Amino acid sequence: MDTRAYLRERLPQVERALEAALPPAEAPPGVLHAAMRHVLFPGGKRLRPALALAAAEAVGAPPERALPAAVAVELVHTYSLIHDDLPCMDDDDERRGRPSVHVAFDEATAVLAGDALLTAAFQVLVDGADAESAPWRLAAARDLARAAGSHGLVGGQIDDLRFDPADRDPAHIESVHARKSAALIAASIVGGAHLGGADADSIERLRRCGEAVGVAFQIADDVLDAGEDDLCSSVRALGVDAARERAETLLAAALAELAEFGERAEPLRGLVRFAVRRRE
């Protein structure tokens, strides 16, 4: 399957849904809404939303049904980027080829823009719920909240900030990756499956798939960034070749979880491979 073609095909759906999820930049308070949009548009590859749509397909639902989960996870991801770039965090002045939000606006506005994106994510998940979809949306919201909180992204971020440069324990590094990166990728896949009406067994298979590919995704980032000054890195702990081998082992585990889903999971398989084997 041509995964890049799949991403191009799904991208307009995602962009329209993201646009509809946020107020226009001119709506008061304009500076806040402009800051919320600054990193969201134009975005990156939209890999997480695509994973949500493909997961819905894998469980036999039309991909459009997973759009609320796709949008919600991208809003959470964008909030995390804005906060990660802050001077008190990673102190990055640039994001996606543009000034970071705290540089383009100011630090307080960046904090509030991230806060607003995080809350907007959960509004998207619950808006429009009806008797049929309410249980699925509730489950997706629960899993996304856990992925974004102290047991997931936020907990991983604080451990990353406090990481001991002398620590080269691969298991500890992977535990940070599992929360800071993998939890949100798993929530993308599981959220799409929830909104697709998946049964409990399918949800757990897809959760394990997402957790494995999420760690492998971060290891792939570490390999691509080899030589960068990232202390919590699998490359620092293992070396480039062993890190690549570990990513491939995790990829195989993720793909094994998809075996039961047959042909309809082929888009998801392609995205999982792309996430780990990309070159940029």
C-alpha positions, 0 to 999 in steps of 0.5 A, a space after each residue: 500500500 502507498 502510505 504517503 498516498 493514504 496520508 494525502 487522501 485523508 489530510 483534507 478531511 482532517 484539515 477541515 475538521 481541525 478548522 471547524 474545531 477552533 474559532 477563527 483567529 479574528 474571534 475575540 479574544 483574537 490574540 489567543 485564537 491566533 496563538 492556538 492556530 499558530 502551530 496547528 496550521 500548517 501542521 505536520 504529517 498529521 500521523 496521529 489523526 491518520 492512525 485514528 482514521 485507519 484504526 476505525 477502518 481496521 475494525 470495519 467502520 468508515 474512517 469519517 466516524 473517527 474524525 472526533 478522535 483524530 481531531 482531539 488527539 491532534 489538538 492534544 499533540 499541538 498543545 504539548 508542542 507549545 508547552 514543550 517549547 517554552 523557556 521553562 521546558 525545552 526552550 525551543 525558538 522554532 517549531 515546524 519552520 516558524 517561530 515558537 508560539 512564545 516567540 511569536 506572541 509571548 510566554 503567557 499567551 503560549 501557556 494559555 493557548 496550550 491550555 485552550 487546545 487541551 480543553 478544546 480536544 475534549 469538547 470535540 470528543 463529546 460534541 454531537 454525541 447521541 445515544 449510540 455514540 456516547 459510550 464510544 466517545 466517553 471511552 475515547 475521552 477517558 483513554 485520551 485523558 489518561 494518555 495526556 495526564 500524569 500517567 502519560 504525556 505529562 508524567 513522561 515530560 517531567 521525567 524527561 526534564 529531570 533525566 540524569 545524564 549518567 542514566 543509560 538504562 534502556 528500560 528507564 529510557 523506554 519508560 519515559 518514551 512509553 509515556 511521553 510519546 507512545 501513550 498519545 500514539 496508542 490513544 490515537 489508535 484506540 480512540 479511532 477504534 472506540 469511535 468505530 465501535 470496536 469490541 473489547 478484544 479488538 481494543 486491547 489488541 490495538 492498544 498493545 499495537 499502539 504502545 509498541 509502535 509508539 515506543 518504536 516511533 520515538 526510537 526512530 526519532 532518536 536515530 534520526 536525531 543522532 548527534 543531537 544533545 538529547 539526554 533521554 535517548 535510546 541511541 545514547 543508551 544502545 548505539 545507533 545499530 542496536 536502537 534500530 534493531 530494538 525499533 524493528 523488534 517493537 514494530 514486529 510486535 505491533 504488526 503481530 497485534 494486527 494479524 487478526 484484522 485482515 485486509 481492512 487493517 492494511 492502511 493501519 499496517 502501512 502507517 505503523 511501518 511508516 512511523 518507524 521506518 520514515 527517514 525524516 
